[in-house]
């Protein structure tokens, strides 16, 4: 699971930190890979680091 979910940073900050200038493109690719959006991940209360 991406570390940004545990570090409390925004989706925009996460996308910039991995080199995506376009937050929407980052969200689309994230959704394709993980089957949920970064925002959905951040709203999940039961996020546990593996």
C-alpha positions, 0 to 999 in steps of 0.5 A, a space after each residue: 500500500 502506498 506510504 502517503 496513506 500513512 503519512 497523512 499527505 494530500 493526494 496532490 502532494 503524493 502525485 507530485 512526490 512521485 513525479 506526476 504534475 497532473 493529479 487527475 492522471 495520477 488518480 486514474 493510474 492509481 485506480 487502475 492499479 489498486 482498484 480504488 482511488 487515492 481519496 478512497 484510500 485516505 478516507 478508509 479508517 482501517 488502513 493498516 501498514 503491511 
